[in-house]
Amino acid sequence: MSRISPVPLSALPDSLADTLERGLQSGMLSSSVPVQVWAHRPALAQGWLALLEQFHFHSLLSERVRELVRLKVASVTTCQVCQLARKSEEVSEEDIACLATDSDRFTPAEQAALTFAGLFAGDYMELDDKHYAALAPYFSEPQITELNMYCALMLAGGRMTYVQQAY
């Protein structure tokens, strides 16, 4: 049960309800509950969802890389809700089972992104120039910037959902 009472769906402002519905239909969101908790601050909830929509619909990173990174962050933070959610059919259960390894099922670009995401979520003080250099052959500077921002959003969102118990 959520530690903060979810705002009933019928009480959501229309714009937030519309964004929530779009998010659920597109697979960007797997549950309405976190958004219903955030709805105590509708403008902030709308801003958070707008950022998620930018990543979901206008990303420079592939859907597969984003989903692998999201799941890698979830594996480090041990957010079970995040670990169980599936937001892309481009990542198989076999892929997920291999996230903890440097499996050859992942491309060198995916391996670099997964290494970066794992350190970002768990041991961020270890991220240094060599990790950015490892990303550079596969990702442009705008993509690397986006990867940083996406890791940050996934880390914050997963922790917030867990702490609030907003499942």
Backbone as JSON Lines, residues from 0, in Angstrom:
{"i":0,"aa":"M","n":[0.84,-1.18,0.0],"ca":[0.0,0.0,0.0],"c":[0.89,1.24,0.0]}
{"i":1,"aa":"S","n":[0.52,2.2,-0.8],"ca":[1.31,3.42,-0.95],"c":[1.37,4.18,0.38]}
{"i":2,"aa":"R","n":[2.53,4.73,0.67],"ca":[2.71,5.52,1.89],"c":[2.05,6.9,1.78]}
{"i":3,"aa":"I","n":[1.79,7.32,0.56],"ca":[1.07,8.57,0.31],"c":[-0.18,8.18,-0.47]}
{"i":4,"aa":"S","n":[-1.31,8.65,-0.02],"ca":[-2.56,8.21,-0.65],"c":[-2.62,8.67,-2.11]}
{"i":5,"aa":"P","n":[-2.9,7.73,-3.0],"ca":[-3.05,8.09,-4.41],"c":[-4.31,8.95,-4.61]}
{"i":6,"aa":"V","n":[-4.2,9.95,-5.43],"ca":[-5.35,10.77,-5.81],"c":[-6.24,9.9,-6.7]}
{"i":7,"aa":"P","n":[-7.54,9.82,-6.42],"ca":[-8.41,9.01,-7.28],"c":[-8.32,9.46,-8.74]}
{"i":8,"aa":"L","n":[-8.38,8.5,-9.64],"ca":[-8.31,8.82,-11.07],"c":[-9.35,9.86,-11.45]}
{"i":9,"aa":"S","n":[-10.52,9.77,-10.86],"ca":[-11.6,10.7,-11.19],"c":[-11.32,12.13,-10.73]}
{"i":10,"aa":"A","n":[-10.33,12.3,-9.83],"ca":[-10.02,13.63,-9.31],"c":[-8.79,14.24,-9.99]}
{"i":11,"aa":"L","n":[-8.17,13.52,-10.92],"ca":[-7.0,14.07,-11.61],"c":[-7.41,15.22,-12.53]}
{"i":12,"aa":"P","n":[-6.6,16.27,-12.6],"ca":[-6.85,17.31,-13.61],"c":[-6.86,16.67,-15.0]}
{"i":13,"aa":"D","n":[-7.67,17.21,-15.89],"ca":[-7.82,16.62,-17.22],"c":[-6.49,16.44,-17.94]}
{"i":14,"aa":"S","n":[-5.62,17.44,-17.88],"ca":[-4.35,17.33,-18.61],"c":[-3.49,16.21,-18.05]}
{"i":15,"aa":"L","n":[-3.49,16.03,-16.73],"ca":[-2.71,14.96,-16.13],"c":[-3.35,13.6,-16.45]}
{"i":16,"aa":"A","n":[-4.66,13.53,-16.4],"ca":[-5.35,12.28,-16.75],"c":[-5.06,11.9,-18.2]}
{"i":17,"aa":"D","n":[-5.04,12.88,-19.09],"ca":[-4.76,12.6,-20.51],"c":[-3.33,12.09,-20.68]}
{"i":18,"aa":"T","n":[-2.38,12.72,-20.01],"ca":[-0.98,12.3,-20.11],"c":[-0.8,10.91,-19.52]}
{"i":19,"aa":"L","n":[-1.46,10.65,-18.4],"ca":[-1.41,9.33,-17.78],"c":[-1.95,8.27,-18.74]}
{"i":20,"aa":"E","n":[-3.07,8.54,-19.35],"ca":[-3.68,7.58,-20.29],"c":[-2.75,7.33,-21.48]}
{"i":21,"aa":"R","n":[-2.15,8.38,-22.02],"ca":[-1.19,8.23,-23.13],"c":[-0.01,7.36,-22.7]}
{"i":22,"aa":"G","n":[0.47,7.6,-21.49],"ca":[1.6,6.85,-20.97],"c":[1.29,5.38,-20.78]}
{"i":23,"aa":"L","n":[0.11,5.08,-20.3],"ca":[-0.29,3.69,-20.11],"c":[-0.49,3.0,-21.45]}
{"i":24,"aa":"Q","n":[-1.12,3.69,-22.39],"ca":[-1.39,3.1,-23.7],"c":[-0.11,2.86,-24.5]}
{"i":25,"aa":"S","n":[0.86,3.74,-24.36],"ca":[2.11,3.62,-25.13],"c":[3.1,2.65,-24.5]}
{"i":26,"aa":"G","n":[2.87,2.27,-23.25],"ca":[3.84,1.43,-22.55],"c":[4.89,2.23,-21.81]}
{"i":27,"aa":"M","n":[4.83,3.55,-21.9],"ca":[5.77,4.39,-21.18],"c":[5.61,4.19,-19.68]}
{"i":28,"aa":"L","n":[4.39,3.99,-19.24],"ca":[4.06,3.74,-17.84],"c":[3.49,2.34,-17.71]}
{"i":29,"aa":"S","n":[3.79,1.69,-16.6],"ca":[3.24,0.36,-16.38],"c":[2.18,0.36,-15.29]}
{"i":30,"aa":"S","n":[2.03,1.47,-14.6],"ca":[1.04,1.58,-13.52],"c":[0.63,3.04,-13.38]}
{"i":31,"aa":"S","n":[-0.61,3.24,-12.96],"ca":[-1.08,4.61,-12.71],"c":[-0.74,5.09,-11.31]}
{"i":32,"aa":"V","n":[-0.43,4.18,-10.41],"ca":[-0.3,4.54,-8.99],"c":[0.76,5.6,-8.72]}
{"i":33,"aa":"P","n":[1.99,5.48,-9.25],"ca":[2.95,6.56,-8.97],"c":[2.43,7.93,-9.41]}
{"i":34,"aa":"V","n":[1.82,7.99,-10.58],"ca":[1.29,9.27,-11.07],"c":[0.16,9.76,-10.17]}
{"i":35,"aa":"Q","n":[-0.65,8.85,-9.67],"ca":[-1.72,9.25,-8.75],"c":[-1.16,9.82,-7.45]}
{"i":36,"aa":"V","n":[0.0,9.32,-7.01],"ca":[0.65,9.9,-5.83],"c":[1.21,11.27,-6.18]}
{"i":37,"aa":"W","n":[1.9,11.35,-7.32],"ca":[2.47,12.63,-7.72],"c":[1.39,13.69,-7.95]}
{"i":38,"aa":"A","n":[0.17,13.25,-8.2],"ca":[-0.92,14.17,-8.51],"c":[-1.25,15.1,-7.35]}
{"i":39,"aa":"H","n":[-0.69,14.86,-6.18],"ca":[-0.83,15.84,-5.09],"c":[-0.12,17.14,-5.48]}
{"i":40,"aa":"R","n":[0.78,17.04,-6.46],"ca":[1.48,18.19,-7.03],"c":[1.34,18.09,-8.54]}
{"i":41,"aa":"P","n":[0.15,18.4,-9.07],"ca":[-0.13,18.13,-10.48],"c":[0.83,18.78,-11.48]}
{"i":42,"aa":"A","n":[1.25,19.99,-11.23],"ca":[2.15,20.64,-12.19],"c":[3.5,19.93,-12.22]}
{"i":43,"aa":"L","n":[3.98,19.5,-11.07],"ca":[5.24,18.76,-11.03],"c":[5.08,17.38,-11.67]}
{"i":44,"aa":"A","n":[3.97,16.73,-11.4],"ca":[3.7,15.43,-12.03],"c":[3.67,15.58,-13.55]}
{"i":45,"aa":"Q","n":[3.03,16.63,-14.02],"ca":[2.94,16.87,-15.46],"c":[4.33,17.11,-16.03]}
{"i":46,"aa":"G","n":[5.16,17.84,-15.32],"ca":[6.53,18.09,-15.77],"c":[7.35,16.81,-15.84]}
{"i":47,"aa":"W","n":[7.21,15.95,-14.83],"ca":[7.93,14.68,-14.81],"c":[7.5,13.83,-16.0]}
{"i":48,"aa":"L","n":[6.19,13.76,-16.22],"ca":[5.66,12.96,-17.33],"c":[6.07,13.54,-18.69]}
{"i":49,"aa":"A","n":[6.15,14.86,-18.77],"ca":[6.59,15.48,-20.03],"c":[8.03,15.07,-20.35]}
{"i":50,"aa":"L","n":[8.87,15.01,-19.32],"ca":[10.25,14.57,-19.53],"c":[10.28,13.09,-19.95]}
{"i":51,"aa":"L","n":[9.5,12.26,-19.28],"ca":[9.42,10.85,-19.67],"c":[8.97,10.71,-21.13]}
{"i":52,"aa":"E","n":[7.98,11.51,-21.51],"ca":[7.49,11.46,-22.9],"c":[8.59,11.85,-23.89]}
{"i":53,"aa":"Q","n":[9.4,12.82,-23.54],"ca":[10.51,13.2,-24.42],"c":[11.44,12.02,-24.65]}
{"i":54,"aa":"F","n":[11.79,11.3,-23.57],"ca":[12.64,10.13,-23.71],"c":[11.93,9.03,-24.5]}
{"i":55,"aa":"H","n":[10.66,8.84,-24.24],"ca":[9.92,7.73,-24.85],"c":[9.66,7.96,-26.34]}
{"i":56,"aa":"F","n":[9.3,9.18,-26.7],"ca":[8.88,9.44,-28.08],"c":[9.91,10.17,-28.93]}
{"i":57,"aa":"H","n":[10.92,10.8,-28.32],"ca":[11.86,11.63,-29.08],"c":[13.31,11.38,-28.7]}
{"i":58,"aa":"S","n":[13.61,10.18,-28.29],"ca":[14.95,9.85,-27.83],"c":[15.95,9.73,-28.97]}
{"i":59,"aa":"L","n":[17.18,10.09,-28.69],"ca":[18.29,9.84,-29.6],"c":[18.82,8.42,-29.42]}
{"i":60,"aa":"L","n":[18.47,7.8,-28.3],"ca":[18.89,6.43,-28.01],"c":[17.83,5.47,-28.51]}
{"i":61,"aa":"S","n":[18.25,4.29,-28.92],"ca":[17.28,3.3,-29.39],"c":[16.39,2.83,-28.24]}
{"i":62,"aa":"E","n":[15.24,2.34,-28.6],"ca":[14.32,1.79,-27.6],"c":[14.99,0.66,-26.84]}
{"i":63,"aa":"R","n":[15.72,-0.17,-27.54],"ca":[16.39,-1.31,-26.88],"c":[17.43,-0.83,-25.87]}
{"i":64,"aa":"V","n":[18.25,0.13,-26.24],"ca":[19.25,0.65,-25.29],"c":[18.57,1.26,-24.08]}
{"i":65,"aa":"R","n":[17.52,2.03,-24.3],"ca":[16.81,2.64,-23.16],"c":[16.24,1.56,-22.23]}
{"i":66,"aa":"E","n":[15.65,0.53,-22.79],"ca":[15.06,-0.52,-21.95],"c":[16.14,-1.3,-21.21]}
{"i":67,"aa":"L","n":[17.24,-1.61,-21.88],"ca":[18.34,-2.3,-21.2],"c":[18.89,-1.44,-20.06]}
{"i":68,"aa":"V","n":[19.07,-0.16,-20.32],"ca":[19.58,0.75,-19.29],"c":[18.59,0.86,-18.13]}
{"i":69,"aa":"R","n":[17.31,0.99,-18.45],"ca":[16.29,1.09,-17.39],"c":[16.33,-0.15,-16.49]}
{"i":70,"aa":"L","n":[16.41,-1.31,-17.12],"ca":[16.44,-2.56,-16.36],"c":[17.75,-2.73,-15.6]}
{"i":71,"aa":"K","n":[18.85,-2.25,-16.15],"ca":[20.14,-2.31,-15.45],"c":[20.08,-1.45,-14.19]}
{"i":72,"aa":"V","n":[19.56,-0.24,-14.32],"ca":[19.42,0.63,-13.15],"c":[18.52,-0.04,-12.11]}
{"i":73,"aa":"A","n":[17.42,-0.64,-12.56],"ca":[16.5,-1.32,-11.64],"c":[17.18,-2.5,-10.95]}
{"i":74,"aa":"S","n":[18.07,-3.19,-11.65],"ca":[18.76,-4.32,-11.03],"c":[19.72,-3.86,-9.94]}
{"i":75,"aa":"V","n":[20.3,-2.69,-10.12],"ca":[21.22,-2.16,-9.12],"c":[20.46,-1.62,-7.91]}
{"i":76,"aa":"T","n":[19.36,-0.93,-8.17],"ca":[18.59,-0.34,-7.07],"c":[17.66,-1.36,-6.41]}
{"i":77,"aa":"T","n":[17.51,-2.51,-7.03],"ca":[16.63,-3.59,-6.59],"c":[15.17,-3.17,-6.44]}
{"i":78,"aa":"C","n":[14.75,-2.25,-7.27],"ca":[13.34,-1.87,-7.29],"c":[12.58,-2.98,-8.02]}
{"i":79,"aa":"Q","n":[11.84,-3.8,-7.28],"ca":[11.16,-4.94,-7.87],"c":[10.1,-4.52,-8.89]}
{"i":80,"aa":"V","n":[9.4,-3.45,-8.62],"ca":[8.39,-2.98,-9.57],"c":[9.06,-2.61,-10.88]}
{"i":81,"aa":"C","n":[10.17,-1.9,-10.8],"ca":[10.91,-1.52,-12.01],"c":[11.48,-2.75,-12.71]}
{"i":82,"aa":"Q","n":[11.95,-3.72,-11.93],"ca":[12.51,-4.93,-12.51],"c":[11.45,-5.75,-13.24]}
{"i":83,"aa":"L","n":[10.24,-5.77,-12.73],"ca":[9.18,-6.58,-13.31],"c":[8.5,-5.92,-14.51]}
{"i":84,"aa":"A","n":[8.54,-4.6,-14.55],"ca":[7.88,-3.88,-15.66],"c":[8.62,-4.15,-16.97]}
{"i":85,"aa":"R","n":[7.86,-4.33,-18.02],"ca":[8.41,-4.5,-19.36],"c":[7.88,-3.38,-20.23]}
{"i":86,"aa":"K","n":[8.79,-2.6,-20.79],"ca":[8.38,-1.43,-21.56],"c":[8.79,-1.52,-23.02]}
{"i":87,"aa":"S","n":[9.37,-2.65,-23.41],"ca":[9.78,-2.82,-24.79],"c":[9.84,-4.3,-25.14]}
{"i":88,"aa":"E","n":[9.33,-4.62,-26.3],"ca":[9.43,-5.99,-26.79],"c":[10.79,-6.25,-27.44]}
{"i":89,"aa":"E","n":[11.62,-5.22,-27.53],"ca":[12.94,-5.37,-28.13],"c":[13.96,-6.01,-27.18]}
{"i":90,"aa":"V","n":[13.56,-6.19,-25.92],"ca":[14.42,-6.83,-24.93],"c":[13.71,-8.09,-24.45]}
{"i":91,"aa":"S","n":[14.4,-9.22,-24.61],"ca":[13.81,-10.51,-24.26],"c":[14.11,-10.87,-22.8]}
{"i":92,"aa":"E","n":[13.42,-11.88,-22.32],"ca":[13.71,-12.38,-20.98],"c":[15.13,-12.93,-20.91]}
{"i":93,"aa":"E","n":[15.62,-13.48,-22.01],"ca":[17.0,-13.96,-22.05],"c":[17.99,-12.8,-21.92]}
{"i":94,"aa":"D","n":[17.67,-11.68,-22.56],"ca":[18.51,-10.48,-22.4],"c":[18.55,-10.07,-20.93]}
{"i":95,"aa":"I","n":[17.38,-10.05,-20.32],"ca":[17.28,-9.6,-18.93],"c":[18.09,-10.53,-18.02]}
{"i":96,"aa":"A","n":[18.04,-11.82,-18.29],"ca":[18.78,-12.78,-17.48],"c":[20.29,-12.56,-17.59]}
{"i":97,"aa":"C","n":[20.75,-11.93,-18.66],"ca":[22.18,-11.71,-18.88],"c":[22.64,-10.31,-18.47]}
{"i":98,"aa":"L","n":[21.78,-9.49,-17.9],"ca":[22.17,-8.12,-17.56],"c":[23.32,-8.06,-16.57]}
{"i":99,"aa":"A","n":[23.45,-9.07,-15.74],"ca":[24.5,-9.05,-14.72],"c":[25.87,-9.44,-15.28]}
{"i":100,"aa":"T","n":[25.93,-9.84,-16.54],"ca":[27.2,-10.29,-17.12],"c":[27.59,-9.4,-18.29]}
{"i":101,"aa":"D","n":[28.79,-9.59,-18.75],"ca":[29.24,-8.93,-19.98],"c":[28.96,-9.87,-21.15]}
{"i":102,"aa":"S","n":[27.72,-10.25,-21.27],"ca":[27.32,-11.25,-22.26],"c":[27.56,-10.76,-23.68]}
{"i":103,"aa":"D","n":[27.95,-11.7,-24.54],"ca":[28.13,-11.36,-25.94],"c":[26.79,-11.26,-26.68]}
{"i":104,"aa":"R","n":[25.69,-11.43,-25.96],"ca":[24.38,-11.21,-26.59],"c":[24.13,-9.72,-26.78]}
{"i":105,"aa":"F","n":[24.94,-8.88,-26.1],"ca":[24.81,-7.44,-26.24],"c":[25.9,-6.91,-27.17]}
{"i":106,"aa":"T","n":[25.54,-5.94,-27.97],"ca":[26.51,-5.31,-28.86],"c":[27.54,-4.54,-28.02]}
{"i":107,"aa":"P","n":[28.69,-4.18,-28.6],"ca":[29.64,-3.37,-27.84],"c":[29.03,-2.05,-27.36]}
{"i":108,"aa":"A","n":[28.16,-1.45,-28.15],"ca":[27.49,-0.21,-27.72],"c":[26.59,-0.47,-26.52]}
{"i":109,"aa":"E","n":[25.83,-1.55,-26.58],"ca":[24.95,-1.89,-25.46],"c":[25.76,-2.21,-24.21]}
{"i":110,"aa":"Q","n":[26.88,-2.93,-24.38],"ca":[27.74,-3.24,-23.23],"c":[28.29,-1.96,-22.6]}
{"i":111,"aa":"A","n":[28.71,-1.02,-23.42],"ca":[29.23,0.26,-22.88],"c":[28.13,1.0,-22.13]}
{"i":112,"aa":"A","n":[26.93,1.04,-22.69],"ca":[25.81,1.72,-22.03],"c":[25.43,1.01,-20.73]}
{"i":113,"aa":"L","n":[25.43,-0.32,-20.74],"ca":[25.09,-1.07,-19.53],"c":[26.13,-0.89,-18.43]}
{"i":114,"aa":"T","n":[27.39,-0.89,-18.8],"ca":[28.45,-0.63,-17.82],"c":[28.27,0.75,-17.2]}
{"i":115,"aa":"F","n":[28.04,1.73,-18.06],"ca":[27.84,3.1,-17.6],"c":[26.64,3.17,-16.65]}
{"i":116,"aa":"A","n":[25.5,2.58,-17.06],"ca":[24.28,2.63,-16.25],"c":[24.47,1.94,-14.9]}
{"i":117,"aa":"G","n":[25.16,0.81,-14.9],"ca":[25.4,0.11,-13.65],"c":[26.22,0.93,-12.68]}
{"i":118,"aa":"L","n":[27.26,1.55,-13.2],"ca":[28.08,2.41,-12.34],"c":[27.31,3.66,-11.92]}
{"i":119,"aa":"F","n":[26.57,4.25,-12.84],"ca":[25.79,5.45,-12.52],"c":[24.86,5.18,-11.35]}
{"i":120,"aa":"A","n":[24.2,4.03,-11.37],"ca":[23.22,3.69,-10.33],"c":[23.86,3.2,-9.05]}
{"i":121,"aa":"G","n":[25.03,2.56,-9.15],"ca":[25.55,1.9,-7.97],"c":[26.87,2.42,-7.43]}
{"i":122,"aa":"D","n":[27.78,2.76,-8.3],"ca":[29.13,3.15,-7.86],"c":[29.58,4.36,-8.68]}
{"i":123,"aa":"Y","n":[28.79,5.4,-8.65],"ca":[28.98,6.56,-9.53],"c":[30.33,7.24,-9.35]}
{"i":124,"aa":"M","n":[30.96,7.09,-8.21],"ca":[32.28,7.71,-7.99],"c":[33.35,7.04,-8.85]}
{"i":125,"aa":"E","n":[33.06,5.86,-9.37],"ca":[34.0,5.14,-10.23],"c":[33.91,5.57,-11.7]}
{"i":126,"aa":"L","n":[32.84,6.28,-12.05],"ca":[32.72,6.75,-13.44],"c":[33.8,7.8,-13.7]}
{"i":127,"aa":"D","n":[34.58,7.55,-14.73],"ca":[35.66,8.48,-15.03],"c":[35.81,8.62,-16.54]}
{"i":128,"aa":"D","n":[36.88,9.27,-16.94],"ca":[37.1,9.55,-18.36],"c":[37.1,8.29,-19.22]}
{"i":129,"aa":"K","n":[37.61,7.19,-18.7],"ca":[37.68,5.96,-19.51],"c":[36.28,5.44,-19.84]}
{"i":130,"aa":"H","n":[35.32,5.67,-18.96],"ca":[33.95,5.22,-19.25],"c":[33.3,6.08,-20.33]}
{"i":131,"aa":"Y","n":[33.6,7.37,-20.29],"ca":[33.09,8.25,-21.35],"c":[33.8,7.92,-22.67]}
{"i":132,"aa":"A","n":[35.07,7.61,-22.6],"ca":[35.8,7.22,-23.81],"c":[35.25,5.91,-24.38]}
{"i":133,"aa":"A","n":[34.81,5.01,-23.52],"ca":[34.23,3.74,-23.98],"c":[32.89,3.96,-24.68]}
{"i":134,"aa":"L","n":[32.18,5.01,-24.33],"ca":[30.9,5.32,-24.98],"c":[31.1,6.01,-26.32]}
{"i":135,"aa":"A","n":[32.18,6.79,-26.44],"ca":[32.38,7.67,-27.59],"c":[32.38,6.99,-28.97]}
{"i":136,"aa":"P","n":[32.89,5.77,-29.11],"ca":[32.84,5.16,-30.45],"c":[31.42,4.81,-30.92]}
{"i":137,"aa":"Y","n":[30.5,4.72,-30.0],"ca":[29.16,4.24,-30.32],"c":[28.06,5.29,-30.21]}
{"i":138,"aa":"F","n":[28.34,6.34,-29.43],"ca":[27.31,7.34,-29.16],"c":[27.88,8.75,-29.38]}
{"i":139,"aa":"S","n":[27.05,9.62,-29.92],"ca":[27.43,11.02,-30.09],"c":[27.38,11.72,-28.72]}
{"i":140,"aa":"E","n":[27.95,12.91,-28.65],"ca":[27.88,13.66,-27.39],"c":[26.44,13.94,-26.97]}
{"i":141,"aa":"P","n":[25.54,14.3,-27.91],"ca":[24.14,14.46,-27.49],"c":[23.54,13.15,-26.95]}
{"i":142,"aa":"Q","n":[23.9,12.02,-27.54],"ca":[23.4,10.73,-27.04],"c":[23.98,10.41,-25.66]}
{"i":143,"aa":"I","n":[25.24,10.71,-25.45],"ca":[25.86,10.47,-24.14],"c":[25.23,11.37,-23.09]}
{"i":144,"aa":"T","n":[24.94,12.6,-23.46],"ca":[24.25,13.5,-22.55],"c":[22.88,12.93,-22.2]}
{"i":145,"aa":"E","n":[22.17,12.45,-23.21],"ca":[20.85,11.87,-22.97],"c":[20.96,10.62,-22.1]}
{"i":146,"aa":"L","n":[21.97,9.79,-22.34],"ca":[22.16,8.6,-21.51],"c":[22.33,8.99,-20.05]}
{"i":147,"aa":"N","n":[23.12,10.02,-19.78],"ca":[23.28,10.51,-18.41],"c":[21.95,10.94,-17.82]}
{"i":148,"aa":"M","n":[21.2,11.71,-18.58],"ca":[19.91,12.22,-18.09],"c":[18.91,11.08,-17.88]}
{"i":149,"aa":"Y","n":[18.92,10.11,-18.78],"ca":[17.99,8.99,-18.67],"c":[18.34,8.14,-17.44]}
{"i":150,"aa":"C","n":[19.62,7.88,-17.23],"ca":[20.03,7.14,-16.03],"c":[19.57,7.88,-14.76]}
{"i":151,"aa":"A","n":[19.75,9.18,-14.75],"ca":[19.35,9.97,-13.59],"c":[17.84,9.89,-13.35]}
{"i":152,"aa":"L","n":[17.05,9.99,-14.41],"ca":[15.6,9.93,-14.27],"c":[15.15,8.55,-13.82]}
{"i":153,"aa":"M","n":[15.74,7.5,-14.38],"ca":[15.36,6.14,-13.99],"c":[15.76,5.85,-12.55]}
{"i":154,"aa":"L","n":[16.92,6.32,-12.15],"ca":[17.38,6.14,-10.78],"c":[16.44,6.87,-9.82]}
{"i":155,"aa":"A","n":[16.16,8.12,-10.09],"ca":[15.29,8.9,-9.22],"c":[13.87,8.35,-9.19]}
{"i":156,"aa":"G","n":[13.33,8.01,-10.35],"ca":[11.97,7.49,-10.4],"c":[11.82,6.17,-9.69]}
{"i":157,"aa":"G","n":[12.78,5.28,-9.87],"ca":[12.73,3.99,-9.2],"c":[12.85,4.13,-7.7]}
{"i":158,"aa":"R","n":[13.74,4.97,-7.26],"ca":[13.9,5.17,-5.81],"c":[12.66,5.83,-5.22]}
{"i":159,"aa":"M","n":[12.12,6.82,-5.91],"ca":[10.94,7.5,-5.41],"c":[9.76,6.54,-5.31]}
{"i":160,"aa":"T","n":[9.55,5.73,-6.34],"ca":[8.45,4.78,-6.33],"c":[8.62,3.78,-5.2]}
{"i":161,"aa":"Y","n":[9.84,3.3,-5.01],"ca":[10.11,2.35,-3.94],"c":[9.86,2.98,-2.57]}
{"i":162,"aa":"V","n":[10.44,4.14,-2.34],"ca":[10.32,4.8,-1.03],"c":[8.87,5.12,-0.71]}
{"i":163,"aa":"Q","n":[8.12,5.56,-1.7],"ca":[6.71,5.88,-1.48],"c":[5.83,4.63,-1.43]}
{"i":164,"aa":"Q","n":[6.41,3.48,-1.86],"ca":[5.65,2.24,-1.98],"c":[4.45,2.46,-2.89]}
{"i":165,"aa":"A","n":[4.67,3.22,-3.96],"ca":[3.6,3.62,-4.88],"c":[3.51,2.63,-6.03]}
{"i":166,"aa":"Y","n":[3.09,1.41,-5.75],"ca":[2.99,0.4,-6.78],"c":[1.55,0.2,-7.15]}
